Amino acid sequence: MPSPLGHGMAALAVGWAVSGVPADRWGILRQTAILVAIGMAPDLDLLIGRHSMETHSLGAAIIVASVAAWQRWPLASSRLTIWVVVALAWMSHPLLDALGSDTSVPIGVMAFWPLSDTHVQTGWEVFGPISRRYWRDDFWSINLRSVSTEVIILTPLLCATLWIATRRRDHAGSP
């Protein structure tokens, strides 16, 4: 399963693809911070011992997106766009987890909760495991290899999305 860095990068790419990139520096920083936090937030379930369960689901994405749209989080100009941005950014997390190597039972993510409590896993190990077993000798090598893979895969996607979103914004503003 990807690291917080990978989850943040994916949510940022999704957010920029849907809502675009603000023109001002503070708008970019605020939008970036919110999107990265959304991408990493499903893993807060580690604190309550329910990792890869309800927070890694379509249901959680709908709930968080609805709150974000209702409260008008500063991600886009309309409530509908805010909702779509947050839902997709949140769902990028379980998608990346399903494309990763899972070594903890239950295997996979509860992606379709509340419709189903079945855990799903694609079987494609695009992303390597992230170890939380800091006492092991191979802790650093496992995590460095996995994070390097994430950066190699997600950086071009993130850069292309930023470039396209910036060009789209700049062309929309010209006569």
N, C-alpha and C positions, 0 to 999 in steps of 0.2 A: 504494500500500500504506500502511496506517495507521502512525502514529508509535508510539513506545513508550507514550506517554500513552493513545492509543486502545486499544492492546492491553491495557494494565493495567486500564483502565476496564471493558472487556468481560469480562475474566477475573474481575474483582471482582463484577460483576453476576451472572455465571454461578455463581460460588462462593456468593454470598449466597442466590441462588435455590434452590440445592440443599441447602446445609448450614445456612442461617440465619445469624444474627448473634449472636455471644457477648454476654452481658449485661454483662461487665466491660470497662473501658477497655483494659486490657492485652491481653485476649483479642481485642478488635476490632483493635487495632494489629498484633498478631502475625498474625492471620488476613489482614488487609489486605496486610501486607508480603509474606506468602507467596503470596497469590493474584496480586498485581501482578507479582511476580517470575516466577511461572509463565506469566503472560500475555506477558511480554516475552522469556522465555528462548529460544524458538525462533530469535530473531534473533542469538543468540550464534554461529550458523553463519557470520555475516559474518566472524568472526575467522579462520576456516579456509577461506574462499573457496568455500563450498558453500551460499550463500544460497538459500532456498526449496526446498531438497532434503529430505533425510531428516528433519531436525528439524521440518519443517512437515508432519508426516504423522500418520496414525492409528497407525502403528507406534511412533513416538516417544511419542505420548500414552499408549499402552498400557504402554510401558516405564517412563516417569516415574510414571504412576499406580500401577503395581505396586510400585515402590520406595517411593513415598509411603505406600501402604497398609501395606506390610511394616514400614516404620520408624515408622508411626503419626504422620505429620505432624499437628500440632495444628490441624486444619481441621474435624473433625467427631468424633463419639463412636464411630463404628464404622469398621472397616477398609473395609467395602463403600462406605460413604458417602464416606470419604476418597478411595477409588479413583475413584468417579464424579465427585466434585468436581474432582479433579486432571485426569482425562481430559477432561472437558468444558471446563475452564478452558484447558487446553493447546490443545484443538481450536478454541477461539474464535480463536486466532491465525491459523491457516491459513484459517479461514472469512472473517475480516475481510480478509486478504490477497487471497483470491479475489474479494472484493467491491470491491477497490480497483483503481486504475490501476497497471499494471505496465509499466515501460519498459525493464527489464533482461532480456536473454536468459539463460536460457530464460523465456518468459512463463508466469506462473502458478506454482502450488505443486505439489509432489509429494505430494498429500494422501493417496493410497492406498498409499504405500510401507508394507510390503514386498510388497504384492500387485501393485503396478504402479509403474513408474518414470515414468509419463506425468505431465506437468505439466498441471494443470487451472486454468482461469480462467473465471469466470461470464460475463464480457463486460459486466456491470453495473458501471459506475464510480460506486459509492455514495461511496467514499472516494477522495480525490485522491492524487496521488503525493507521496512524501516524498523530497526531494532530498538526496543526500549530497555534492553538488558545490558545496562551500562557496565556491569561487573564482568562481562565476557571479554576475552582477549580480542575477539574479532569485531567488537562493537563498532569501532571507528572505521574499519575497512568496509564492513557491510554498508554502513550508512553513507560513507563517502562515495562508494560505487553507486548506490541507489540515487543519491542526490545529483551526482554527475549525470546520470542517465536522464533524470527529470529535466535538468538544465539544458542538456543537448537536444531533447525532444521539444520542450516547451518554449525555449527562448526564440527560435525562429517563428513560431506561431504567434507569440506575444509581440514581437517586432513587426511582423506583417500586419497584425491587427491594428497596432498603433499607427503604422504608416497609412493604412487604408482609412481608418477612422479620422485621422488628421487631414488627409486629402479630401475626404468627403465633407468635413466641417469647413475647410478653407474654400472649397468650390461652392458650397451652399451660401457662403457669405459674399461671393463675388458676383458682379452684375452679369 
